[in-house]
Amino acid sequence: MPLDISEKQAIASWNEFVENIRKQTAISANETESQQRERIAHLEANPEEWFKYYFPQYCYAAPAPFHIAATKRVLSHPEWYEVRAWSRELAKSTRSMMEVLYLILTKQKRYVLLISNSGDNAERLLAPYKGNLEGNLRIINDYGIQELPGSWTNGEFITRKGAAFRSLGAGQSPRGTRNEEARPDVLLFDDIDTDEECRNPDIINKKWRWIEDAAMATRSISVNTLILFLGNLIAEDCCVQRARQYAKHVDIINIRDEFGDPTWAKNTNDHIDTVLSNISYASQQKEYFNNPLSDGLVFKDITWGKVPPLEQFPFLVSYSDPSPSNKDQVKSKGQNSFKSVVLLGKLGLKYYVINAFLAQVTNDTFVDWIYAMDNYVQKKTTLFNYIENNTLQDPFYQQVFLPLFFKKAQATRVMVGILPDERKKPDKYTRIEGTLQPYNNMGLLIFNEAERSNPHMQRLEAQFKSVSPQCKFMDGPDATEGGVFIINSKESERATASIAGSPKYKNPKRF
């Protein structure tokens, strides 16, 4: 039966893909058998060199420390269960493929079951495995011809050495998945979640039951098995999130670390900025920072409006939150809280969010923000600077912040007066909801329209819209609540002082 146009195009595309692999994996014709054996032994003893030799097309950039650490974990534990919640552009699928092929070609594993959100996607993700086994000249030269005629299809194939590969879409039946007597000893879940499915808890429940009851059951109890989940944390409830409960190791790596630096040197800050500037803050957080921002239950809309001249405010409050609590200190790398500095004022009944800094930055930058906010006001009115200093943050305030703050004062010859907010705060969500939601609902919480293009203000808006009891990042709204609390407290103090200082009322009937 003749092939149609789409089939011909698919074959041509595949042939081109394999041919490119051949071109990039040229071998030396002058090597003796003894030299070859020594080289192979050296490479197998040094996996990073093995990857670079056999996959030069993928190893064009030096690996990051987290890549190297991940490979050491996988290769040193025959029985292993790991979740890799790595950002986009951090090569989670590629690194895992090189590790799996290393285990297959060195005969440590025998049967790979690659599972994705659909059969087509699983087949697409399995294609680089098949392409390299079929056309990688360095693999063929050192480990022999891999392609086995009659058992070499896109979704399922077996090598001449008896290693099997099969792709499977979520929900498809994996029963009877065997390679002769062998069951899968590599279960690779790659891109298992979809945005649409994560909006429906029933679908996630059904898929997870399938993963546990069907996919996981394909393994042999008596054979060491590698289980890898690869994927971003794209929702508060998704399969990758659920896998975290059972994994022996959870690796959460974002495009930038907690100090704002690229986690992989291949991706420069300029490149990252360019990519992030083209998508919304919510998309940035989900795809590159493993921080899914679902629609919150509290702040569905934010009011943007014109802020009166600063001179008209009786006083302003700059509230700073360093957010390095003891609990934050033990979070996984890349999951640290956001530092924030929020400038607020009140006129009449309206609270104005005039400006903000909100990001994951170093302590030095945090101190710079406080000075920048003071300079923003330029003594147009009285400015009160407060910094959160509860019991969890007291070591930071005394040991880290004050020395940096005084160092900044010495360098600039300017001392910005700052007061610690030492109140014992109730639950963060409860405070934000109880204090700010009523003002926001009545249109009395106004974000500065003139700062709408400010990325820090955009982050603040996004964090407000994601506020919920389960939300991980509410540092911007938390600092805003702190500022509003200070404003209300000072207004109350002034009102009390005004009453206490007024002339006493004299009853004329006393005379």
Secondary structure, 3 states (H helix, E strand, C coil): CCCCHHHHHHHHHHHHHHHHHHHHCCCCCCCCHHHHHHHHHHHHHCHHHHHHHHCCCCCCCCCCHHHHHHHHHHHHCCCEEEEEEECCCCCHHHHHHHHHHHHHHCCCCCEEEEEECCHHHHHHHHHHHHHHHHHCHHHHHHHCCCEEEEEECCCEEEECCCCEEEEEECCCCCCCCCECCECCCEEEEECCCCHHHHCCHHHHHHHHHHHHHHHHHHCCCCCCCEEEEECCCCCCCCHHHHHCCCCCEEEEECCECCCCCECCCCCCHHHHHHHHCCCCHHHHHHHHCCCCCCCCCCCCCCEEECCCCHHHCCEEEEEEECCCCHHHHCCCCCCCCCEEEEEEEEECCEEEEEEEEEECCCHHHHHHHHHHHHHHHCCCCEEEEEEECCCCCHHHHHHHHHHHHHHHHHHHCCCCCCEEECCCCCCHHHHHHHHHHHHHHCCCEEEEHHHCCCHHHHHHHHHHHCCCCCCCCCHHHHHHHHHHHHHHHHHHHHHHHHHHHCCCCCCHHHC
